[in-house]
């Protein structure tokens, strides 16, 4: 039996085993080149993301992209006969060509869960325009200076990105660092041992997120707020609820968590600020109940920060 006539299950298992299909670095086009036209295409949107599921006999593959016209769908998971295949999600992502830069959008940038992204084998001298738009972190591996754009220094950029700006450093010099203040965040699952906020994290609880890997959003939100080197208030205490935003279509779960934060008491310390990176509340049927929850928070002197109603619905005070 030739390769072209092998069943989809055998083809996809072989491709996963040989690295032909790779987490984040393979596209729907790559899978279709391997298996042909899918039996079914299923598209969904939610949480600022688009997903695309391609279905073949015995095979399902899930692709995702940020909801941006210039973003590219990338491979998140593949299963054969109902069993997930190892496509390297727990390994460093090693880019093999400059063309693979297109698989990283300007919202998420170079993220690789716990393992990071390696660009070490690439010649990036002609990629300054693209690199200047892509966020990265300390796990991103770069080629030597001779293969980077002139003047592009990742270490210096990373260090300058830690500065919170707005005169915060001057406040710190005066001893104003958030000490004695408790803050609450309701966001996606995150690692609890991150060097920026681990010492500030006095409570972490997952809500309806069993089995969900840490996501990219919670760590920067927590770090910007209470981070040791980049936070606005590195002396504050953090109470964090990791929540399944993508499953919720009403205000009630958020209301429940806000009320829990309003009632929380750690050695006499009550929250002063609650941050929620969502803004769809006015679009849901129980919005009036959400307004009541905000009134309860205001009565206690607690500020609730959410996203704008107009777009992502981003960064406003309710």
Buried (B, 14 or more C-beta within 10 A) or exposed (E): EEEEEBBBBBBBBBBBEEBBBBBBBBBBEBBBEBBEEBEEEEEEEBBBBBBBBBBBEBBBBBBBBBBEEEBBBBBBBBBBEEEEBEBBBEBBBBBEEBEBBEBBBBBBBBBBBEBBBBBBEBEBBEBBEBBEEBBBBEBBBBBEEEBBBEEBEBEEEEEEEEEBEEEBEEBBEEEEBBEEBBBBBBBBBBBBEBEBBEEBBBBBEBBEBEEEEBBBBBBBBBBBBBBBEBBBBBBBBBBBBBBBBBEBEBBBBBBEBBEBBBEBEEEEBBBBBBBBBBBBBEEBEBBEBBEEBBEBBEEEEBBBBBBEBEEBBBEEEB
